[in-house]
Amino acid sequence: MQKEPPADCLGTVIKTARKSKGWTQAHLAGLLKITPRHLKAIENSDRKPSYDLFVRLIRHLDIPADTIIYPEIPFNTGQQMPR
């Protein structure tokens, strides 16, 4: 039986990927066309992104969706995802 990822996994992965790019919450929020407060709530696991926002997040951060589904597998932010 497979373990469930921690409830705060999504926010942690997003925050880690954002910081690895050297981006502020305000910068990423601007790219996503959301408020920094909304992004902060997602990173703190207080809100879940819509499917559309989830897709935009992983594309801007260049992280595969599997990173969130399987957080125990490390990701390489240097790899470019197809757009």
N, CA, C and O atoms as a CHARMM CRD file, in Angstrom:
* protein
*
  332
    1    1 MET  N      0.83200  -1.17800   0.00000 PROA 1      0.00000
    2    1 MET  CA     0.00000   0.00000   0.00000 PROA 1      0.00000
    3    1 MET  C      0.88300   1.25000   0.00000 PROA 1      0.00000
    4    1 MET  O      1.85000   1.33400   0.75800 PROA 1      0.00000
    5    2 GLN  N      0.55500   2.19400  -0.83100 PROA 2      0.00000
    6    2 GLN  CA     1.34700   3.40700  -0.97900 PROA 2      0.00000
    7    2 GLN  C      0.96400   4.44500   0.06800 PROA 2      0.00000
    8    2 GLN  O     -0.21300   4.61900   0.38400 PROA 2      0.00000
    9    3 LYS  N      1.98000   5.13900   0.60600 PROA 3      0.00000
   10    3 LYS  CA     1.72800   6.18600   1.59100 PROA 3      0.00000
   11    3 LYS  C      1.12300   7.40900   0.92700 PROA 3      0.00000
   12    3 LYS  O      1.44600   7.73500  -0.21600 PROA 3      0.00000
   13    4 GLU  N      0.24400   8.07900   1.65200 PROA 4      0.00000
   14    4 GLU  CA    -0.31300   9.34900   1.18900 PROA 4      0.00000
   15    4 GLU  C      0.72000  10.43700   1.44700 PROA 4      0.00000
   16    4 GLU  O      1.37700  10.42400   2.48800 PROA 4      0.00000
   17    5 PRO  N      0.87800  11.39300   0.50800 PROA 5      0.00000
   18    5 PRO  CA     1.79200  12.49700   0.79400 PROA 5      0.00000
   19    5 PRO  C      1.23900  13.34500   1.93000 PROA 5      0.00000
   20    5 PRO  O      0.02500  13.40100   2.12600 PROA 5      0.00000
   21    6 PRO  N      2.11600  14.00700   2.68200 PROA 6      0.00000
   22    6 PRO  CA     1.63000  14.86300   3.76600 PROA 6      0.00000
   23    6 PRO  C      0.69700  15.94500   3.23500 PROA 6      0.00000
   24    6 PRO  O      0.83100  16.37900   2.09100 PROA 6      0.00000
   25    7 ALA  N     -0.23700  16.37300   4.05800 PROA 7      0.00000
   26    7 ALA  CA    -1.22600  17.36300   3.63000 PROA 7      0.00000
   27    7 ALA  C     -0.58300  18.66700   3.20100 PROA 7      0.00000
   28    7 ALA  O     -1.10800  19.36000   2.33000 PROA 7      0.00000
   29    8 ASP  N      0.55000  19.01100   3.80200 PROA 8      0.00000
   30    8 ASP  CA     1.19700  20.27100   3.46300 PROA 8      0.00000
   31    8 ASP  C      2.24800  20.12500   2.36800 PROA 8      0.00000
   32    8 ASP  O      3.01900  21.05100   2.11900 PROA 8      0.00000
   33    9 CYS  N      2.28000  18.97000   1.71600 PROA 9      0.00000
   34    9 CYS  CA     3.28600  18.69100   0.69600 PROA 9      0.00000
   35    9 CYS  C      3.25000  19.69400  -0.45200 PROA 9      0.00000
   36    9 CYS  O      4.29700  20.19700  -0.86300 PROA 9      0.00000
   37   10 LEU  N      2.07900  19.98900  -0.96900 PROA 10     0.00000
   38   10 LEU  CA     1.95300  20.89400  -2.11200 PROA 10     0.00000
   39   10 LEU  C      2.57700  22.24600  -1.80300 PROA 10     0.00000
   40   10 LEU  O      3.38000  22.75300  -2.58600 PROA 10     0.00000
   41   11 GLY  N      2.21800  22.82800  -0.67700 PROA 11     0.00000
   42   11 GLY  CA     2.76100  24.13000  -0.30900 PROA 11     0.00000
   43   11 GLY  C      4.26400  24.10400  -0.13200 PROA 11     0.00000
   44   11 GLY  O      4.96000  25.02900  -0.54900 PROA 11     0.00000
   45   12 THR  N      4.76800  23.04300   0.48700 PROA 12     0.00000
   46   12 THR  CA     6.20500  22.91600   0.71100 PROA 12     0.00000
   47   12 THR  C      6.96200  22.79500  -0.60200 PROA 12     0.00000
   48   12 THR  O      8.00100  23.43100  -0.77600 PROA 12     0.00000
   49   13 VAL  N      6.45900  21.99300  -1.52000 PROA 13     0.00000
   50   13 VAL  CA     7.11400  21.82600  -2.82200 PROA 13     0.00000
   51   13 VAL  C      7.12000  23.14500  -3.58500 PROA 13     0.00000
   52   13 VAL  O      8.13700  23.51700  -4.17200 PROA 13     0.00000
   53   14 ILE  N      6.00300  23.84900  -3.58100 PROA 14     0.00000
   54   14 ILE  CA     5.91000  25.12700  -4.29200 PROA 14     0.00000
   55   14 ILE  C      6.88000  26.13700  -3.69200 PROA 14     0.00000
   56   14 ILE  O      7.60100  26.81900  -4.42000 PROA 14     0.00000
   57   15 LYS  N      6.89900  26.23000  -2.38300 PROA 15     0.00000
   58   15 LYS  CA     7.78300  27.18400  -1.70900 PROA 15     0.00000
   59   15 LYS  C      9.25100  26.86300  -1.98400 PROA 15     0.00000
   60   15 LYS  O     10.04000  27.76500  -2.26300 PROA 15     0.00000
   61   16 THR  N      9.61900  25.58800  -1.90900 PROA 16     0.00000
   62   16 THR  CA    10.99700  25.16800  -2.16600 PROA 16     0.00000
   63   16 THR  C     11.40400  25.48700  -3.59900 PROA 16     0.00000
   64   16 THR  O     12.49500  26.00800  -3.83400 PROA 16     0.00000
   65   17 ALA  N     10.53500  25.17500  -4.55800 PROA 17     0.00000
   66   17 ALA  CA    10.83900  25.43900  -5.96900 PROA 17     0.00000
   67   17 ALA  C     10.95300  26.93700  -6.23200 PROA 17     0.00000
   68   17 ALA  O     11.83600  27.37600  -6.96900 PROA 17     0.00000
   69   18 ARG  N     10.06700  27.71300  -5.63400 PROA 18     0.00000
   70   18 ARG  CA    10.11400  29.17700  -5.81200 PROA 18     0.00000
   71   18 ARG  C     11.42100  29.73800  -5.27200 PROA 18     0.00000
   72   18 ARG  O     12.07900  30.54100  -5.93300 PROA 18     0.00000
   73   19 LYS  N     11.79100  29.31400  -4.07800 PROA 19     0.00000
   74   19 LYS  CA    13.02600  29.81100  -3.46900 PROA 19     0.00000
   75   19 LYS  C     14.25900  29.36300  -4.24700 PROA 19     0.00000
   76   19 LYS  O     15.23600  30.10600  -4.33500 PROA 19     0.00000
   77   20 SER  N     14.22300  28.15800  -4.81300 PROA 20     0.00000
   78   20 SER  CA    15.37400  27.67300  -5.58200 PROA 20     0.00000
   79   20 SER  C     15.59600  28.50600  -6.84100 PROA 20     0.00000
   80   20 SER  O     16.70800  28.55300  -7.36600 PROA 20     0.00000
   81   21 LYS  N     14.55100  29.15900  -7.32400 PROA 21     0.00000
   82   21 LYS  CA    14.66800  30.06000  -8.47200 PROA 21     0.00000
   83   21 LYS  C     15.05200  31.47400  -8.03700 PROA 21     0.00000
   84   21 LYS  O     15.32400  32.33400  -8.87500 PROA 21     0.00000
   85   22 GLY  N     15.07200  31.70800  -6.73000 PROA 22     0.00000
   86   22 GLY  CA    15.40000  33.03000  -6.22200 PROA 22     0.00000
   87   22 GLY  C     14.26200  34.02600  -6.36200 PROA 22     0.00000
   88   22 GLY  O     14.48800  35.23600  -6.37200 PROA 22     0.00000
   89   23 TRP  N     13.04200  33.52000  -6.47000 PROA 23     0.00000
   90   23 TRP  CA    11.86800  34.36900  -6.66100 PROA 23     0.00000
   91   23 TRP  C     11.20000  34.68600  -5.32900 PROA 23     0.00000
   92   23 TRP  O     11.17400  33.85800  -4.41900 PROA 23     0.00000
   93   24 THR  N     10.66700  35.88500  -5.23300 PROA 24     0.00000
   94   24 THR  CA     9.84300  36.25600  -4.08500 PROA 24     0.00000
   95   24 THR  C      8.41600  35.77600  -4.33900 PROA 24     0.00000
   96   24 THR  O      8.05700  35.41500  -5.45900 PROA 24     0.00000
   97   25 GLN  N      7.62000  35.77900  -3.28800 PROA 25     0.00000
   98   25 GLN  CA     6.20600  35.45000  -3.46100 PROA 25     0.00000
   99   25 GLN  C      5.54500  36.46000  -4.38700 PROA 25     0.00000
  100   25 GLN  O      4.70000  36.09700  -5.20500 PROA 25     0.00000
  101   26 ALA  N      5.92700  37.72200  -4.26000 PROA 26     0.00000
  102   26 ALA  CA     5.33500  38.76700  -5.10600 PROA 26     0.00000
  103   26 ALA  C      5.65600  38.53300  -6.58000 PROA 26     0.00000
  104   26 ALA  O      4.80100  38.73900  -7.44100 PROA 26     0.00000
  105   27 HSD  N      6.88400  38.10300  -6.87300 PROA 27     0.00000
  106   27 HSD  CA     7.26900  37.85600  -8.26800 PROA 27     0.00000
  107   27 HSD  C      6.45300  36.70600  -8.85800 PROA 27     0.00000
  108   27 HSD  O      5.86200  36.84200  -9.93000 PROA 27     0.00000
  109   28 LEU  N      6.42200  35.56900  -8.14900 PROA 28     0.00000
  110   28 LEU  CA     5.67500  34.41900  -8.66200 PROA 28     0.00000
  111   28 LEU  C      4.18800  34.73100  -8.74700 PROA 28     0.00000
  112   28 LEU  O      3.53000  34.35400  -9.71700 PROA 28     0.00000
  113   29 ALA  N      3.66000  35.40600  -7.75300 PROA 29     0.00000
  114   29 ALA  CA     2.23900  35.77600  -7.78400 PROA 29     0.00000
  115   29 ALA  C      1.93800  36.63200  -9.00900 PROA 29     0.00000
  116   29 ALA  O      0.89200  36.46700  -9.63800 PROA 29     0.00000
  117   30 GLY  N      2.84600  37.54400  -9.35300 PROA 30     0.00000
  118   30 GLY  CA     2.66500  38.37300 -10.54200 PROA 30     0.00000
  119   30 GLY  C      2.63100  37.54100 -11.81200 PROA 30     0.00000
  120   30 GLY  O      1.80800  37.78500 -12.69400 PROA 30     0.00000
  121   31 LEU  N      3.52600  36.55500 -11.91000 PROA 31     0.00000
  122   31 LEU  CA     3.53300  35.66700 -13.08100 PROA 31     0.00000
  123   31 LEU  C      2.23300  34.87400 -13.18300 PROA 31     0.00000
  124   31 LEU  O      1.73000  34.62000 -14.27700 PROA 31     0.00000
  125   32 LEU  N      1.70300  34.49000 -12.03400 PROA 32     0.00000
  126   32 LEU  CA     0.49000  33.67200 -11.98700 PROA 32     0.00000
  127   32 LEU  C     -0.79300  34.49600 -12.06200 PROA 32     0.00000
  128   32 LEU  O     -1.88500  33.95400 -12.23600 PROA 32     0.00000
  129   33 LYS  N     -0.64300  35.81500 -11.92900 PROA 33     0.00000
  130   33 LYS  CA    -1.78900  36.73500 -11.92800 PROA 33     0.00000
  131   33 LYS  C     -2.72900  36.46000 -10.74500 PROA 33     0.00000
  132   33 LYS  O     -3.95300  36.44300 -10.87700 PROA 33     0.00000
  133   34 ILE  N     -2.09200  36.24400  -9.57800 PROA 34     0.00000
  134   34 ILE  CA    -2.82100  36.11400  -8.31800 PROA 34     0.00000
  135   34 ILE  C     -2.16300  37.06300  -7.31500 PROA 34     0.00000
  136   34 ILE  O     -1.10000  37.61900  -7.59300 PROA 34     0.00000
  137   35 THR  N     -2.77900  37.24700  -6.17300 PROA 35     0.00000
  138   35 THR  CA    -2.18200  38.11600  -5.16400 PROA 35     0.00000
  139   35 THR  C     -1.10800  37.35600  -4.38300 PROA 35     0.00000
  140   35 THR  O     -1.18600  36.13500  -4.24700 PROA 35     0.00000
  141   36 PRO  N     -0.10800  38.07500  -3.87000 PROA 36     0.00000
  142   36 PRO  CA     0.88200  37.41800  -3.01300 PROA 36     0.00000
  143   36 PRO  C      0.22900  36.74700  -1.79800 PROA 36     0.00000
  144   36 PRO  O      0.71000  35.72100  -1.31600 PROA 36     0.00000
  145   37 ARG  N     -0.85400  37.32500  -1.31500 PROA 37     0.00000
  146   37 ARG  CA    -1.57400  36.73700  -0.17800 PROA 37     0.00000
  147   37 ARG  C     -2.15300  35.36500  -0.54200 PROA 37     0.00000
  148   37 ARG  O     -2.11400  34.43700   0.26600 PROA 37     0.00000
  149   38 HSD  N     -2.68600  35.24300  -1.75500 PROA 38     0.00000
  150   38 HSD  CA    -3.22400  33.96600  -2.22900 PROA 38     0.00000
  151   38 HSD  C     -2.09700  32.93600  -2.31100 PROA 38     0.00000
  152   38 HSD  O     -2.26000  31.80100  -1.86400 PROA 38     0.00000
  153   39 LEU  N     -0.95100  33.32800  -2.88300 PROA 39     0.00000
  154   39 LEU  CA     0.18500  32.41000  -2.99000 PROA 39     0.00000
  155   39 LEU  C      0.67000  31.99400  -1.60600 PROA 39     0.00000
  156   39 LEU  O      0.96800  30.82200  -1.37700 PROA 39     0.00000
  157   40 LYS  N      0.74900  32.93800  -0.69500 PROA 40     0.00000
  158   40 LYS  CA     1.18000  32.62600   0.67300 PROA 40     0.00000
  159   40 LYS  C      0.24400  31.59200   1.30300 PROA 40     0.00000
  160   40 LYS  O      0.70200  30.67100   1.98000 PROA 40     0.00000
  161   41 ALA  N     -1.05000  31.74000   1.08500 PROA 41     0.00000
  162   41 ALA  CA    -2.02200  30.78700   1.63000 PROA 41     0.00000
  163   41 ALA  C     -1.81200  29.39000   1.04400 PROA 41     0.00000
  164   41 ALA  O     -1.96800  28.39300   1.74800 PROA 41     0.00000
  165   42 ILE  N     -1.46200  29.31600  -0.23600 PROA 42     0.00000
  166   42 ILE  CA    -1.18500  28.01600  -0.86400 PROA 42     0.00000
  167   42 ILE  C      0.09000  27.42100  -0.27700 PROA 42     0.00000
  168   42 ILE  O      0.12100  26.24400   0.08000 PROA 42     0.00000
  169   43 GLU  N      1.14600  28.23300  -0.17700 PROA 43     0.00000
  170   43 GLU  CA     2.41500  27.74500   0.36800 PROA 43     0.00000
  171   43 GLU  C      2.28300  27.29900   1.82200 PROA 43     0.00000
  172   43 GLU  O      2.98700  26.38900   2.26000 PROA 43     0.00000
  173   44 ASN  N      1.39000  27.93400   2.56600 PROA 44     0.00000
  174   44 ASN  CA     1.17200  27.56500   3.97000 PROA 44     0.00000
  175   44 ASN  C      0.09600  26.49300   4.13800 PROA 44     0.00000
  176   44 ASN  O     -0.28600  26.15900   5.25900 PROA 44     0.00000
  177   45 SER  N     -0.38400  25.96200   3.02200 PROA 45     0.00000
  178   45 SER  CA    -1.40500  24.90900   3.00100 PROA 45     0.00000
  179   45 SER  C     -2.72600  25.35300   3.62300 PROA 45     0.00000
  180   45 SER  O     -3.48000  24.53800   4.15400 PROA 45     0.00000
  181   46 ASP  N     -2.99600  26.65300   3.55000 PROA 46     0.00000
  182   46 ASP  CA    -4.28400  27.17000   4.01100 PROA 46     0.00000
  183   46 ASP  C     -5.32300  27.15500   2.89400 PROA 46     0.00000
  184   46 ASP  O     -6.52600  27.18300   3.15200 PROA 46     0.00000
  185   47 ARG  N     -4.84700  27.11200   1.65400 PROA 47     0.00000
  186   47 ARG  CA    -5.72500  27.04500   0.47500 PROA 47     0.00000
  187   47 ARG  C     -5.14100  26.05200  -0.50700 PROA 47     0.00000
  188   47 ARG  O     -3.93200  25.82000  -0.53600 PROA 47     0.00000
  189   48 LYS  N     -6.01400  25.47000  -1.30700 PROA 48     0.00000
  190   48 LYS  CA    -5.57800  24.58700  -2.39400 PROA 48     0.00000
  191   48 LYS  C     -5.80500  25.32700  -3.70300 PROA 48     0.00000
  192   48 LYS  O     -6.82600  25.99500  -3.86900 PROA 48     0.00000
  193   49 PRO  N     -4.85800  25.21600  -4.63900 PROA 49     0.00000
  194   49 PRO  CA    -5.05200  25.89500  -5.92100 PROA 49     0.00000
  195   49 PRO  C     -6.08200  25.17200  -6.77700 PROA 49     0.00000
  196   49 PRO  O     -6.28500  23.96500  -6.64200 PROA 49     0.00000
  197   50 SER  N     -6.72100  25.92300  -7.65200 PROA 50     0.00000
  198   50 SER  CA    -7.60000  25.30300  -8.64500 PROA 50     0.00000
  199   50 SER  C     -6.72400  24.47800  -9.58600 PROA 50     0.00000
  200   50 SER  O     -5.50000  24.60900  -9.57900 PROA 50     0.00000
  201   51 TYR  N     -7.35000  23.63600 -10.38600 PROA 51     0.00000
  202   51 TYR  CA    -6.58700  22.84300 -11.35000 PROA 51     0.00000
  203   51 TYR  C     -5.80600  23.75700 -12.29300 PROA 51     0.00000
  204   51 TYR  O     -4.62900  23.51400 -12.56100 PROA 51     0.00000
  205   52 ASP  N     -6.45600  24.80500 -12.79400 PROA 52     0.00000
  206   52 ASP  CA    -5.80300  25.74000 -13.70600 PROA 52     0.00000
  207   52 ASP  C     -4.58600  26.39400 -13.04700 PROA 52     0.00000
  208   52 ASP  O     -3.52600  26.49400 -13.66600 PROA 52     0.00000
  209   53 LEU  N     -4.73000  26.82900 -11.82000 PROA 53     0.00000
  210   53 LEU  CA    -3.61500  27.45700 -11.11200 PROA 53     0.00000
  211   53 LEU  C     -2.51800  26.43700 -10.82700 PROA 53     0.00000
  212   53 LEU  O     -1.33600  26.76600 -10.91800 PROA 53     0.00000
  213   54 PHE  N     -2.88600  25.21700 -10.48700 PROA 54     0.00000
  214   54 PHE  CA    -1.91100  24.15000 -10.26300 PROA 54     0.00000
  215   54 PHE  C     -1.04700  23.95800 -11.50700 PROA 54     0.00000
  216   54 PHE  O      0.17600  23.86100 -11.40700 PROA 54     0.00000
  217   55 VAL  N     -1.67600  23.90400 -12.67000 PROA 55     0.00000
  218   55 VAL  CA    -0.93800  23.72100 -13.92900 PROA 55     0.00000
  219   55 VAL  C     -0.00300  24.90500 -14.16500 PROA 55     0.00000
  220   55 VAL  O      1.15200  24.71400 -14.54500 PROA 55     0.00000
  221   56 ARG  N     -0.49200  26.12400 -13.94400 PROA 56     0.00000
  222   56 ARG  CA     0.36200  27.30700 -14.12700 PROA 56     0.00000
  223   56 ARG  C      1.53600  27.29200 -13.14400 PROA 56     0.00000
  224   56 ARG  O      2.65100  27.66900 -13.50300 PROA 56     0.00000
  225   57 LEU  N      1.28800  26.86300 -11.92000 PROA 57     0.00000
  226   57 LEU  CA     2.36200  26.78000 -10.92300 PROA 57     0.00000
  227   57 LEU  C      3.47300  25.84200 -11.37300 PROA 57     0.00000
  228   57 LEU  O      4.64500  26.21800 -11.37400 PROA 57     0.00000
  229   58 ILE  N      3.10900  24.62400 -11.75400 PROA 58     0.00000
  230   58 ILE  CA     4.15700  23.66700 -12.12100 PROA 58     0.00000
  231   58 ILE  C      4.87200  24.08200 -13.40400 PROA 58     0.00000
  232   58 ILE  O      6.05000  23.76900 -13.57800 PROA 58     0.00000
  233   59 ARG  N      4.19100  24.76900 -14.29100 PROA 59     0.00000
  234   59 ARG  CA     4.84900  25.24000 -15.51400 PROA 59     0.00000
  235   59 ARG  C      5.82200  26.38100 -15.22700 PROA 59     0.00000
  236   59 ARG  O      6.95500  26.36100 -15.70700 PROA 59     0.00000
  237   60 HSD  N      5.39600  27.36700 -14.45400 PROA 60     0.00000
  238   60 HSD  CA     6.28700  28.49000 -14.13400 PROA 60     0.00000
  239   60 HSD  C      7.47500  28.04400 -13.28800 PROA 60     0.00000
  240   60 HSD  O      8.57800  28.57000 -13.43300 PROA 60     0.00000
  241   61 LEU  N      7.25100  27.08400 -12.41400 PROA 61     0.00000
  242   61 LEU  CA     8.31800  26.61600 -11.53300 PROA 61     0.00000
  243   61 LEU  C      9.14400  25.49600 -12.15500 PROA 61     0.00000
  244   61 LEU  O     10.13800  25.06000 -11.57400 PROA 61     0.00000
  245   62 ASP  N      8.73900  25.03000 -13.32900 PROA 62     0.00000
  246   62 ASP  CA     9.44500  23.94600 -14.03200 PROA 62     0.00000
  247   62 ASP  C      9.59000  22.70200 -13.16000 PROA 62     0.00000
  248   62 ASP  O     10.66800  22.11400 -13.06600 PROA 62     0.00000
  249   63 ILE  N      8.48800  22.31300 -12.52700 PROA 63     0.00000
  250   63 ILE  CA     8.50100  21.08900 -11.73200 PROA 63     0.00000
  251   63 ILE  C      7.44400  20.13100 -12.27000 PROA 63     0.00000
  252   63 ILE  O      6.36300  20.56200 -12.66900 PROA 63     0.00000
  253   64 PRO  N      7.74900  18.83100 -12.28400 PROA 64     0.00000
  254   64 PRO  CA     6.74700  17.86500 -12.73600 PROA 64     0.00000
  255   64 PRO  C      5.66100  17.65900 -11.67600 PROA 64     0.00000
  256   64 PRO  O      5.92300  17.76800 -10.47800 PROA 64     0.00000
  257   65 ALA  N      4.47200  17.36700 -12.12000 PROA 65     0.00000
  258   65 ALA  CA     3.36200  17.10400 -11.19000 PROA 65     0.00000
  259   65 ALA  C      3.69400  15.93000 -10.27400 PROA 65     0.00000
  260   65 ALA  O      3.23600  15.88600  -9.13300 PROA 65     0.00000
  261   66 ASP  N      4.48500  14.98300 -10.76600 PROA 66     0.00000
  262   66 ASP  CA     4.87300  13.83200  -9.94600 PROA 66     0.00000
  263   66 ASP  C      5.60800  14.25200  -8.68000 PROA 66     0.00000
  264   66 ASP  O      5.57100  13.53700  -7.67800 PROA 66     0.00000
  265   67 THR  N      6.27000  15.39400  -8.71100 PROA 67     0.00000
  266   67 THR  CA     6.98500  15.88300  -7.53700 PROA 67     0.00000
  267   67 THR  C      6.02400  16.10900  -6.37900 PROA 67     0.00000
  268   67 THR  O      6.38500  15.92300  -5.21700 PROA 67     0.00000
  269   68 ILE  N      4.81700  16.50500  -6.69700 PROA 68     0.00000
  270   68 ILE  CA     3.82100  16.75100  -5.66200 PROA 68     0.00000
  271   68 ILE  C      3.12600  15.44900  -5.26800 PROA 68     0.00000
  272   68 ILE  O      2.80100  15.24100  -4.10000 PROA 68     0.00000
  273   69 ILE  N      2.90400  14.58400  -6.24000 PROA 69     0.00000
  274   69 ILE  CA     2.23500  13.31300  -5.97500 PROA 69     0.00000
  275   69 ILE  C      3.16800  12.34500  -5.24600 PROA 69     0.00000
  276   69 ILE  O      2.74000  11.59600  -4.36800 PROA 69     0.00000
  277   70 TYR  N      4.45600  12.37400  -5.62600 PROA 70     0.00000
  278   70 TYR  CA     5.47700  11.50700  -5.02100 PROA 70     0.00000
  279   70 TYR  C      6.58400  12.37900  -4.43900 PROA 70     0.00000
  280   70 TYR  O      7.66200  12.45900  -5.02800 PROA 70     0.00000
  281   71 PRO  N      6.35500  13.03500  -3.30300 PROA 71     0.00000
  282   71 PRO  CA     7.32400  13.99800  -2.77100 PROA 71     0.00000
  283   71 PRO  C      8.65100  13.39000  -2.33000 PROA 71     0.00000
  284   71 PRO  O      9.63500  14.11100  -2.16700 PROA 71     0.00000
  285   72 GLU  N      8.69200  12.08000  -2.13800 PROA 72     0.00000
  286   72 GLU  CA     9.93800  11.45100  -1.70600 PROA 72     0.00000
  287   72 GLU  C     10.97000  11.35800  -2.83000 PROA 72     0.00000
  288   72 GLU  O     12.14000  11.07500  -2.57200 PROA 72     0.00000
  289   73 ILE  N     10.54900  11.59200  -4.06800 PROA 73     0.00000
  290   73 ILE  CA    11.46200  11.56100  -5.20800 PROA 73     0.00000
  291   73 ILE  C     11.94700  12.98300  -5.46400 PROA 73     0.00000
  292   73 ILE  O     11.13600  13.86300  -5.75000 PROA 73     0.00000
  293   74 PRO  N     13.27600  13.23000  -5.36500 PROA 74     0.00000
  294   74 PRO  CA    13.77200  14.59600  -5.56500 PROA 74     0.00000
  295   74 PRO  C     13.57200  15.07100  -6.99700 PROA 74     0.00000
  296   74 PRO  O     13.54600  14.26600  -7.92800 PROA 74     0.00000
  297   75 PHE  N     13.43100  16.38000  -7.16800 PROA 75     0.00000
  298   75 PHE  CA    13.27500  16.94100  -8.50500 PROA 75     0.00000
  299   75 PHE  C     14.43900  17.84900  -8.82200 PROA 75     0.00000
  300   75 PHE  O     15.09200  18.38700  -7.92800 PROA 75     0.00000
  301   76 ASN  N     14.68900  18.01200 -10.10700 PROA 76     0.00000
  302   76 ASN  CA    15.77400  18.85200 -10.59500 PROA 76     0.00000
  303   76 ASN  C     15.14800  20.04500 -11.28400 PROA 76     0.00000
  304   76 ASN  O     14.55400  19.90100 -12.35300 PROA 76     0.00000
  305   77 THR  N     15.27100  21.23200 -10.68400 PROA 77     0.00000
  306   77 THR  CA    14.64800  22.41900 -11.26300 PROA 77     0.00000
  307   77 THR  C     15.35800  22.87000 -12.52800 PROA 77     0.00000
  308   77 THR  O     14.86900  23.76200 -13.22200 PROA 77     0.00000
  309   78 GLY  N     16.49600  22.27300 -12.84000 PROA 78     0.00000
  310   78 GLY  CA    17.21900  22.63700 -14.05200 PROA 78     0.00000
  311   78 GLY  C     16.62600  22.01100 -15.30400 PROA 78     0.00000
  312   78 GLY  O     16.96100  22.41900 -16.41600 PROA 78     0.00000
  313   79 GLN  N     15.75600  21.03000 -15.14000 PROA 79     0.00000
  314   79 GLN  CA    15.14200  20.38700 -16.29100 PROA 79     0.00000
  315   79 GLN  C     13.96500  21.21000 -16.76600 PROA 79     0.00000
  316   79 GLN  O     13.13100  21.63600 -15.96800 PROA 79     0.00000
  317   80 GLN  N     13.89900  21.43200 -18.05400 PROA 80     0.00000
  318   80 GLN  CA    12.81200  22.22300 -18.63800 PROA 80     0.00000
  319   80 GLN  C     11.65200  21.30200 -18.98500 PROA 80     0.00000
  320   80 GLN  O     11.83700  20.27200 -19.63300 PROA 80     0.00000
  321   81 MET  N     10.46900  21.67600 -18.55400 PROA 81     0.00000
  322   81 MET  CA     9.27200  20.91700 -18.89600 PROA 81     0.00000
  323   81 MET  C      8.73000  21.39400 -20.22900 PROA 81     0.00000
  324   81 MET  O      8.84800  22.57500 -20.55600 PROA 81     0.00000
  325   82 PRO  N      8.13200  20.49000 -21.01300 PROA 82     0.00000
  326   82 PRO  CA     7.49400  20.93300 -22.25600 PROA 82     0.00000
  327   82 PRO  C      6.30700  21.82500 -21.94500 PROA 82     0.00000
  328   82 PRO  O      5.60900  21.60600 -20.95500 PROA 82     0.00000
  329   83 ARG  N      6.07300  22.82000 -22.77300 PROA 83     0.00000
  330   83 ARG  CA     4.96600  23.75700 -22.53600 PROA 83     0.00000
  331   83 ARG  C      3.87300  23.55900 -23.53500 PROA 83     0.00000
  332   83 ARG  O      2.86100  24.25900 -23.49000 PROA 83     0.00000
